[in-house]
Amino acid sequence: MQLRPYQTSLIEDLRDGFRRGFTRQALVSPTGSGKTVLFSYVVKNAAAKGLRVWVIAHRAEILDQISATLEAVGVQHGLVRAGEQVEPKQAVQVASIQTLVRRFDQLPAPDLIILDEMHHCVSGQWAKVFAQYPKAKFLGVTATPERLDGRGLGEFFQTLVRGPEVQWLIDNGFLSRPVYYAPKTAIDVSSLRKMAGEFSKAESAELMDKPSITGDAVAHYRKYAPGCKAVAFCVNLKHAEHVAEQFRAAGIPSTTIDGTLTRDERRQRVADLTAGRVSVLTSCEIVSEGFDLPSVDAAILLRPTASLALHLQQVGRALRVSPGKQRAVILDHVGNCLRHGLAEERREWSLEGGSAKKRKKDDLLDTRQCEKCYAVFTGTSCPQCGEERVSKARELEQREGELEALDAEKVAASRMRLREEGTAQTLAALMALAKQRGYRAGWAIHRFNARKQRHSVAA
């Protein structure tokens, strides 16, 4: 297991940061860029110097992957999690945050603590680690430092080290090139209430059960990703099971993975997908972050989300490279790409909190749609069919409810329109916006009444 050149460079950046006195550093690098491999070498080098190192995560699957990677680079370690005997003599410990906070007294104090998926660190259990070991050095790792609640990570970390951009990783063969297909018109989620900043799960599930809005997930899988190994991201367990049933009824092997299963059961279902015994794995909040599934060719988005981080984590599940994999297909039935943008977009991450900075016009990807096969791509020729790039994208004719390939400039325009509607808070403002766009007054009245109804229910 060899480090890639950019991983070696990032390790040097982190070393330089510690030398300059930054004892709490945050590393932000895209899903699939090899963060676990990178920090495993950090652990190896630290252990070789006689330092005690902890690597902390919050899910069993992530712990398993960290443990396997450390073994691959030759690092002996203990495991701190339910059902495991603590081995205090081990210099390196891989720990579940839920178990670790109850076993501080069973382990010698660490010199270096690595937090995987460190955007969770504002929660009580993670905060206890910072409070318990103020003299330790900390390295937080994540693909998405932006939180849904807007809370910044600057209270825990002093500096941010950035990894390569998604587009660079794609262009250099470290990530698969994605092809996006999405509804011609974004789903209207204005009637959905938000709880803690996220769309209501119950209302989202009800909305997503309507074929007239979501389209036929099975039909579009057959059309755009036939035979691909796919993960479908669903709203709740009932929704995930229902989607799996639809795929099975169509003769496509499918099963569900969720938190009610044992660790061994979840591991087996992932193994079935990897081996091809299952074609579509429907997920309820399990595969979104931390899962290493390079054989997955497609992501089916069936859960509307207000979280940029969740959106990028889900799309990222399909971007990892694997032998024989030509591309990653993203089937977005819920308009998440229109709300949050494509994975390749450059984003200005910050430890300050709040929403990510608005994109500058120059930051938009020079992305076009192939006139021959309708794939979305960057560069001089289509990576799917070889067609030379044209100066203007062709509109893809679709029947109502079908998916169409996304163009980055159209995505940006649609998101701007959604923001305009969000700032029009009064009926008068909506009427003015309707007039500006050439809409009938009924559009403004409908939007205003939908908001009133939502606020009334929330109250």
N, C-alpha and C positions, 0 to 999 in steps of 0.2 A: 504494500500500500504506500505509494509515493505521493508526496505533496506536489500540487501543481505550482507553477511559478508564482501566480498571484497569491496563493496561500502562504508560501514562504515569505513573500513581501509583507503580507499582513502580520505574520508572526513577528517580523522585524519591527513593524510599526508599533505593535503592542509592547515589545521589549523596550523600545525607545520611550514609549509613554511611561512605563514603570520607572525607567531611569530618570526621567524628568520630574518624578514625584507624583504622578497620577496613580493613586492607589486603587481607584475604582474606575475601570474603563468599560465602555460598552462597544461591542463589535456588532455592526449591522451589515449583514450580507444576505443576498437573496436565497430563497428556498431552492435547494438543489446545488448550491455553490460549494458544499462540503464543509460546513461549519463544524460538524462532529469530528471529522478527520483532523481538521485544523487544530481544534482545542485538545484533541487527544495527543498531538505532538507537543503542545504546550505542557500538558500533564507529564508526558514522558521526560521532557527536559527538566521540568521542575523537580520531579521525583529523583532524577539522576543527581541533582544537587543536594539531596537529602531533605527536601521540603515536604511537608504534609499537604496533600491536595484533596479537596472535596469537589465532586461534580454533582450538582443537585438538579433534579427534574421533577415533574409533577405527574407523569403518567407511566404506567408499567411498560408500555411499548417503547417509550423513549429511553427508559432505563435499560431495557434489553439491548437496544441499538448502541447506546453508549458503551455498555459492558462489552459487547461483541467487538466494537471498534478498538477499544483499549486492548483487548486480547490480541487483535490483529497486529497492533503496533508493538506488542510485547510488554504491556504494562500489567503487572499483577495488581489486584485491587480487591477490596471487600465490598459487600453489598449491604446497604442499610435500607431495609424495607420489611414490610409485614411478612412473617414466616421465615425470615433469614436470621441466622445467628450473627451478632456483631463480632467483627474481627478487629479489635482496636490496634493490633500490631501492624496492620497493613498501612503503609504510608499514603495510599490512595484509596479513597472511598467514593463509591457511586451511590447516591442516596436519594430516596424518595422524600420530598419535603414534608409530606404528611407524617412519616415515621421519624425523620431526623429530629424534628422539634421536640419529640418526646424522649430522645436518647442523647441529648447533648452531654450528659454526665458520663456516658459510656465511652466517649471518644476523646483523645487528646485534641487540643485546639489546633486548627489548620493554619497554614501559612498563606495558602491561596485557595479561594473559593470560586468555582466556575458555576454560573447560573445559566442553564439552558432555558430557552424561551423566556428570557429575562423580563419581558414586558408584563409578566405576572407578578413581579416582585413588590408591587405596591400593596398586595394583600397581606393580611396579618401574619400568616405563617412565615412568609418570606422575609417580612420586616424583622421578625424575631432573630433571624440569622445575622442581619446587619447589626442589630443591637447587642447580640451575644458576643460577636467577634469584631470589635471596632478596630483592632490592630491588624487584621488580616487584609491581604490584597484581594480585590474582587475583579472578576472578568464576567460581564454579562453578555450573552449571545442571543441574537434574535434576527429574524428576517424583517420584522415589522415592529418598530418601536412605538408606533402610534397606537394609543388606546382609545376604545370607544367612548370612555368617560372623559376623555380630554386631559386626564391627569398626566403630568410630565414625569419623566424618569430622572430629571436633574437633581432631585433630592437624594438620589441613591448613587448616581454616577457623575463623575467629573468631566469626562471627555468622551467623544464618540469617534470611533474608527470605522470608516466606511469601506466595505468590500466593493467588488466590481458591479457594474450595472447589469441588469438582466439582458439588455440588448447586446452588450459586449460578450456575455457568456454564451448567448445564442450564436452570435457571429463567429465565435472561436470554437464552437463545437462542444462546449461544456454543458449546455442545456439544449433540449429539443426545440425546434422552431414551432411555435403554436399557430394553429389556424382556428379562428374564432367564427362561430355562427351564433347569431342572436336574433331575437324578435325584431321585426321591422319597426315596431313601436314599443317602447318600454312599458312594462306593466304599471298601471296606476296604483301605487301603494299609498296614496294620500289618505285613504280611509283606514289604514292600519295604525293602531296606537303603538307608541314606543314605550318600552319598559327598560329603565336603566340605559337608555340610548339606543336600544335594539328593537326591531319590529317584534310585536307580540307574536309568540310562537303559535298560540291557538288560532289567531286570526290569519296568520301566514299559512298555516296548514289548511284552513278552510279555503283560502284564496287559491292555493296551489292544487287543490283537488278538482278544480274546474278545467276540463280539457279545452274549453273555448279560450282560456287565458294562457295556460301553460303550453298548449300544443301537445302532440302525442310524443312523449319521450321515447317510446319504443320505435316508432316510425322514423324519427329523426336519427336515432342511433343507427338504425339499419341503413339510412340514406347517407349519412356523413361519416360514420365510424363503424362500418360493418365488420364484425369479427374482432374488434378491438377489445382489449381489457380496459374496463372503465370503472370509475368510482362515481356514483350518483350521490350528491350531497342533498340531504332531505331535512325537513323542518323538525320532525319529531319521530319517535319510534313507530307510531302507527303509520305515518306517511311513508317511512322507509320500507316498512313491511308491505304496504300496498304497492309501492313502486316495484319492489322485487317480485311480487305476485304477478304484476302485469308483464314483466319481462319473461318470467317462467311460462306464463300462459301463451306467450308468443314463441315458445321453444328456445328461448335464450337463457342458459343457466345463470341463475342469480341468487344471491343470498344477502342477508343483512348483517351488519356489524354495529354493535352498540354497547353501552356501558353495563347492560344487565348480564352480559356474557362473562364467563370466567376468562382469565388471562389466556389459558390454554385454548379455549374455544375461539377467542379472537385471533390468536396466533394461527390456528388451523384454517380459519376462513381466509385470512390473508395468504396463507400458503396455497390454498385452493385457487385463489385468483392468480397468483404468480405462476402456478403450474398449468393454468388454463382449464382447470376443472370447473371454474366459475368464470363467466365473462363479465358480469356486472355485479359489483359490490355496492349495495346501498348503505349509506352511512348516516348515523345520527350523532354528530359531535364527537366522533372518535378519530377519523382519519384526517381531519382538517389540518392539524399541526403535528410535527414531529415524526410522522410516518415516512419511512424510506421505502417507496414502492416504485423503483425505476421501470418496472415492466408495464406500468399503467400507461396506456396510450391516449386515454380520453377522460375528461372531467365533465360530468353532467350536472349543471347547476340548477337545482330545483328548490333552493331556499333563498328568498330575498333577504339581503342583509344590509344594514346601515354601516357595517364595520369594514373599512378598507383592509384592515389586517386580516380578517377572516376571508375576505374575497381573495386576496393575494395568496394566502395559505392554501385555499382550495384549488385555485388555478395551478399553483406550484406543484401540486401532487402529480400532475401529468407531464411536467416539463423535464423531469430527469431523463438522462440518456441511458440507453441500454442497447445491447447488440441487436441489430436488425430493425430498430425503431427509426422510422423515417420522419415522424412529425408528432405533435401533440394536438389533439382535437378538443376544443372547448365548445361544448353545447350549452349555451346560456339561455335558459328558458325564463329567467326572472329579471333580466335587465341589469344584473350586477355590473357588467362591463360598461354599460351606459352610465351607471351611477359613479363608478370608481375608476374607470379607465382600464386599458390593457396592461398586462404584466410588464411589457417592455418599456412603458413610460418611465422617464426619469422622475424620481421623487426626492424632494428636499426634506430628508428626515431630520429631526431635531429632538433634543432632550427637554425642550422647554414646555412641551405639552400643547394642548389645543389641536386643531385640525392642521394637517400638513399645509405648508405654504402653497398658495395658488401657483399653478404652472405658468410659466412664461410662454409666450407664443413660440419662441425659439426652441423650447424644450419639447414641443410636440414632435412625435416621431414622423419621419417622412415616409409614411405608410400608404400603400395603395392596394386596390383590389384587382386581382388578375381578371382580365376580360375573357379569358378562355375557361378557367376552372373556378373562378370566383374566390380563390383563397386570398387572405390578407397577408402581405409580406413587405419586407423592406429589401432594398438592394436593386440590382439592375435586371434581374430575371426571376421569374417565379420558381421557388424551390420545389414546387409540387409537380408542375408540368413543363417547366423550361421556357415558357412563353416570355418574350422580351417585354420589359416594362413599358407601359404607355403613359402618356402625360396626364390623362384624366381617367378616373375610375368609372366603370360602367355600372349603372344601376342593375341590380339583380332582381328580375321579376319573380315575385312570389305570390302564392295564394295567401289570403288572410290567415294569420295564425302560424305560418311556416317560419322557419329560421332563415336568416340570410347572413352572408359573410360580412364582417364588420370592417369599416374603414376608420382609422384613428381620427381623422379630421371630423367625420360625421359623429363619432363618439363625443368629441369635445364640444361640438355644436349642440348636441342633445343634452349634454350635462349643463351647458350654459342656460338652455331653455328651462331646465328643471330648477336651476338656481333662481332664475327670474321669477318663476311661479312661487318659489318659496319665500321670496322677499315681498311679494304682493299679499299682505296680510288682511286687507280690508276689501269689501265688495267693490268699493270705488276703484281701488288699485287694480283689482282683477278685471274690472270693466275696461279700464284704461289699457291694460295689457292685451285684452281681447281685441280692442279697436286697433291697437298697434299691429297685431298679427293678422288682422282681417277675419277674426273669428266672430261668430254670432254671440249676442249677449247671453244666450242660454249656457254657453260654456262657462262663463264667469260665475253665473248663478249656481250651476251644478257644483263647481269646485268649492264655492263658498259654503253651500249647504252641507257638503260632505265633511268639511272641516268642522262646522258647527256640531254636526252629529258626532264626530269623533271626540271633540272636546267635551261634549255633554256626557258621553259614555265614560270618559276618563274621570270626570268629576264625580 
